[in-house]
Amino acid sequence: MKKIIITGTSRGIGYELALQFAAAGHQVLAVSRKIPNGLTGNPNITCLSVDLSSEEDLKQVDRFIASAWKQVDILIHNAGSLLNKPFGEITPEEFENVYKVNVFGVANLTRICLPYLQTGSHVVTISSMGGIQGSMKFPGLSAYSSSKGAVITLSELLAEEYKERGISFNVLALGAVQTEMLEEAFPGYEAPIKPKEMADYIFNFALTGNKYYNGKVLQVSSTTP
């Protein structure tokens, strides 16, 4: 039984992941701004209402780990903020807000979890094909895609910095999955993969991927976008 933190669990892939890990007998800390009814009441799931852009909110996670778990086996950075707007029309505040969730939120939550990560722990960051150098880029997604590129580099650096402690950091750069966020980015586009199907893949990778990878970026995409 592993102790697993998942962000962005109010909908989509994160929601499905929380249910899947709990059904397999693992302990899940589900972190999202909104707590969905479907996760409450499950004996293997603890829900915390946390705004990842708020350092004050993130202290809730630290307090929970310190008092209830004492360790973290898997951390999945799944939450994301998306803005679809022409670059010239984006205000500095809007651009910064995307980075506060997608980059600073990842960095700050990782920093909180570091004292509790053990040898064999696995940190998985869900990025996007839009953050991959040389991949096809789409107008309107400058803040989102550039932030997803930033966490790729951050994960590569952390893998190097903490390899002697036996902590693995890997990135899954996802292609199109039929989520509400995809609809925001590409209205009307229908992806070939459903959230539960992608959750199946991430579930297995989070549990076993660190045996084979560290500091790697895996492109999980069958289509463009």
Buried (B, 14 or more C-beta within 10 A) or exposed (E): EBBBBBBBBBBBBBBBBBBBBBEBEBBBBBBBBEBBEBBEEBEBBBBBEBBBBBEEBBEBBBEBBEEEBEEBBBBBBBBBBBBBBEEEEBEEEEBEBBBBBBBBBBBBBBEBBBEBBEEBBBBBBBBBBBBBEEBEBBEBBBBBBBBBBBBBEBBBEBBEEBEEEEBBBBBBBBBBBBBEBBEEBBEEEEBEBBBBBBBBBBBEBBBEBBEEBBBBBBEBBEEEB
